[in-house]
Every structure is written in C-alpha cells, then in structure tokens.
Amino acid sequence: MNPVAQSAAAYKEVLYEVKNGVAWITINRPEVLNAFREQTLDELTDALRSTRNDPSIACAVVAGAGKAFSAGGDFYAMMRLNRANSCHWNDRMLGLAMTIRGLAIPVIAMVHGACVGGGNELALWCDLVIASDDAVFGQTGASVGACPTVGATQYLPRILGERLAKEMIFLARKFSAEEAARIGLINKVVPKAELRQATEDWCERIKSHSPQTLRATKKALNFESDELYAAWQHGMELLAEIWGSEESLEGMKAFLEKRKPDFNQFRMRNKKLVEEYLAGVAAGENQARKK
C-alpha cells in the first residue's frame, strides 16, 4: 500500500478519494455542520499535502458532508484556547491555508449550505469557489466573540473592496450564493442538484490544461497576495489575545446556550475603568504623593 492510501485509511474526520485524476477531500463532521477542531485541521492539511505524492492529480476539491460546507471552528475546541496555547490552533489554520495556496494544482471549494466563519475563510484560501443555490456565506466572528484574522481580514478587502469587507465583518453580514457570485466572493452558483456535475465539469477542463502552466500561473497569481504573509502573522498575534478572553467566551457560550450575548457589559465595565482613570488624572493621582 502506498503512503497516500495508508494516510487516507487513517482519517477519521475527513473523507479522501482520488478519482479520475481529481482529489476529493470532504470534511466529515455533519453532526456539527462540519465545524472543525484540531484533528480536522490536521487531516485536511495532510490530505491536501498528500496530493503532491501523485503528479497525475490535476486538481483538488474541498467539500462538506451533510447539510453544510462548514460552520467554521468548533466552539468546544475554541473555548479551550488562550494566549498560552493559541499557537496550537493558529498554526494549524495558517498551515492549512498555506498548504492550499502552496500546492501546484488548483484547489476548488465546492460549497453548499452554511459557509460561515472559519468555513468562509477556508473557501477564501481556495483558488476557485463553486456553490449551490442554497449556500450562505458570512463572517460571523463579531457576533460570537471570535476574530476572522486568518484570511478574511487579508483577502476580503482585495476581493470585495474595503467598504463591503468591513460591512461583512463588522455587521456579520451574510450573503446568499447569488449575492456572493454577483459581488465576486465566489465564481459560480448552480442549482443544488447540479453542484457535483458542475464541479466535475470544471475538473475536466482543468485536466485538459497544461500542468506546468497551471503551476506557474498559480504562483504568479498568488505573488502579490503572498506578500500579505506578514499580515497573517499579525493576525495570529491579535487572535492570540482574543482566545480565552471573557468576551470571546461570552459570545461562544451564548451561541451554544441559544441566547443573545451580553457584550454591552464589557463596554460598561470599560467605561467605568476609563472614568476612574480620568478622575484620577484630574485629581493629580498621576504623580508621586507628597510626604
């Protein structure tokens, strides 16, 4: 058995199949709308990297099992994070993104259902996005105390323009598949029943093209956005400060408890702290006390 097959046989959270020169990688956690945890990210990265062992593979397709593409990070995984251990999550996210961007073959996101939060960032990392007409795209981090700095803050302004990117992130705005195609967030929308066939049609077209041209042009097309790597590192450090904070935990707990998060409590607490500080400045507390 070759190493690719051995690796694929060991996967528990993704499905991996090479068929007719195409690698199909499917997140297989339908019970949580394909929300990913550390193990999921490891398997996605390994499966995609394994395509390098078989040069006959012309392209890769990333998909989700069940009703959704991906709801993003699993809150039960993310609620365990803090500044001390943040690198274990952040590096996995960055590693998966760089794997997709670094492969010599095109990577297609085949999206249906929810594609939100980290799920939308996963789609952003891919070279092409095709979606069914029931797909919904969004960056919901602000509504749950998370921070979309693993691709969204880097790529959305380039793809949508800064105004619409800020609307998508600040307002946690969601877009239907039709809207996403119209604004350039995705490439194409098709009826749900035709999604697989339309994706296969794309793969067949890619298979008919020069692999060295695809490899070279992918590198060339990514040249400018690859220079955003420093922004990724900056985003990882910002995210490290978010994980484990009271605000992030309030947001994620509220979602799991099916209630509205109370973020205003943090604004009011900070207001009190600033008022106390300003009163101290006015009272001369910002100097050594006279003996």
N, C-alpha and C positions, 0 to 999 in steps of 0.2 A: 504494500500500500504506500502511495506517495505521501509526502508530508502534508500536502494540501488536504487530501482526503482524511488523514489522521486528525488534523486540526478541526476540520468541519464536523467530524463524528463526535468530537468532544464538546461542541457548542450546546449550551442549554437555553440561551436566551435569544439566539438568532438562528434563522434557517439559512443555509448556504447551499447553493446549487449552481453548477456550471452547465449550461445547456446551449448548444449551438453557438458556441463562441461568446456567450454572454454570462457574466457572473450575476446571480440574483441573490441579494442579501436582504433578508426580511427580519425586522425586529419582531420577536415572537413573545410579546407580553400583552396579549389582547385584553386580559383581565384588568389591566390598569391603563388601557388606551395606549399601550406601548411606551409608557413613561420609562425612562432609562435610569438605571443605577450604575454603580461602578462596574459590576460584572458585564452589564450590557455594553457599556462603552469599550471595555477590553475586547469583547468578542467582535464587535463591529470593526474595531481597528484591525484586529488580527485577520478577520475575513477579507477585508479590503486589501491589506498588505499581501495576503496570500495570492492575490491575482498576479503579482509580479513573478510568481513561480511558473506561470503558464502563459507564454507570449502569444498563444493562439486566442486568448481572451481579448476581444475587441473593445468591450465597454462593460461597465458595471451598473447595476440598477439597485437602488436602495428603496425599500418599501416597508409597509407596516402590515401586520396580520390583523384580522378582525375589522373593527369599525373605524379605525383611525390610522393615520400615518404615525404621529407621535404627539403626545401631550406634553413633551419636554421632560425635564428632570423629575424623578420620583421624589415627592416631598419627604417620604420616610427616609430616604437617603440624604437629602439635602438638609434636613433638620438636624442631622448628626454633625454637620460641618461647623467649623470655627476657624479662626485665624491660624491656629497651630496646625490643623490638619488639612487646610484648604487646598494645599498643593496636590493632594491625592485625587481630588475631584478636578480641579482646574487644569492640571497637567493632562488628565485623560481627555477632557474636552478639547484642549488645544492639540493634543496628539492626534485625535480623530480628524479634526479639521485639517491639519497639515498633511495627514495621510491622504485624504481625499484630494486636496489641492496638489499634492506631490506625485500622484500616480500618473503614469504615462498615457493612461486611457481616459476617455470621458466618463464621468460618473453622473448618472441620471437619478433624480429623485422622482419616484412615481407616487404621487400623493393622492390620498382620498381621506375624507373625514377631517378630523382635527389635525392641524399642523401649527401648533402654537408653542410659545415659549422657546425652550431649547429645541423643540421639534422644528420650529421655523428656522432656527439657526442652522440646524442640520441640513435643511433644504437649501439655505443660503450658501453653505460650503460646497454644495454640488455644482457641477458645471451647467446642467440643464434641469429644468423642472417642468414636468407634465402633470396635470391634475384632473381629477374627475370633477363633474359639476357640483358635487356635494362637499367639496373641500372648503375649509375655512382656515385662513392664515392670520396669525396675530402674534404680537409680543406682549404678553400679559404680566410681565415681571412687576411693573409698578403697582398692580392691583393685589399682588400676593407677597410683596416684600422681597422679591428677587431682583437680579440686576443683569440685563442682557448685554454684557460686555464681551461675549465670546463669539463675536461675529456680527451681531445686529448693529451695534453702535459703529462698527467699522464699515460694513457693506451697505446698510440701508440708505445712508445719505448718498452713496455713489449710485445706487440703483434707482431710488425714488426721488432723490433730491432732499435737501436738509429739512425743508418745511414738513413734507409728508412723513419723513422718517421720525421727526420729533412728535408729530401727531400720533403716529403708530405706537411709539414708545411711551410718551407722556400720558396719553389718553387711553392706552391699552386698546387701541382701535383694532378691530378685526375686519378682514376683507373676504368677501366671497371669492370663489375661484374666478368668476367672470371679472370682478373688480381687479383681482390680482393680475390677471392677464392684461387688462386694459392699462394698468399703471406700470407694467413691466416687471412686477415682482416675480412672475412666473412666465414661462414661454408659451404654454398652450393649455387650453381646457377642452375636455371632451366629455361626452356622456359617460356615466359611471360604467355602464356595460361594455364600453369600448376602450376603457383605460388600458387594459393589458395589451390588447391588439395594437393600439396606437403606440404604446411604448415599444413593443416588438418591432413595429414598422420603423421607428427611429433607430433601433439597434441594427436592423438590417441595412439601413442606409449607411450607418457608421461602419459596419463590417465591409462595405464595398469601397471604403476610402483608404487611403494610404496611412498605415500605422505610424510611419516616421513623421509624416506631415501632421497628423493628429497630436503626436507627442510634442513636436517642435512648436506648433501653434498654441497648444495649451500653455506651454511655458511662456511663450511670448505674450499671450493674452493676460496671463497672471502677473506679468512683470511689475506693473505699476502697483497693483493691489498687494503683491508680495512685500512691497515696501512698507505696508501697514503693520508688519510684524511687531514693531515697537509699540504700536497702539494695542496690539493683543496683550503684550506683556504688561502694559499699563493697566489694561482692563482686568487682567488676572489679579493684580495687586488691589485694585479697587474692590473687586469681588471678594477678596480675602477679608476685607473689612466688613463686608455685608454679612457673610456667613456667621451664624451663631448670635447675631445681634438681636436685641429684643424686638425690633421692628420686623425683621425677616421672620422670626419665629411666630409673631402675632399674625402676620399675613398668611403663612402656611397653615398654622393651626386653625385659623378662621375658615380657610378653604376646606380643610378636612372635616371641620365641625359644621360646615354648611351655614355659616353666618357671615355677616359683614365684618371685616377687620376694623378695629378701632385704631387707626393711625393718628387720629387727632390728639390722642392722649400724649403722644410724643411731642407734637407741636406745642401743646400747652405746658408740658414739663420743661421743654427748652425755652419757652417764653419766660417762665418763672426764673430759670437759671440766668438768662440774659438780663432780666430786670434786676436781679440781685447783684449781678456784676456791675451794671451801670450805676446802681445806687451806691455801690462801694466806691466806684471811681469818683462820683460826686461828693462822697463823704471823706475823700482823701485816704481811703484804705490802701491805695496802691503806692504806699511809701512806708519806710520804716517808722515804727511808732516811737514817739519821743519818750525818753525815760524820765 
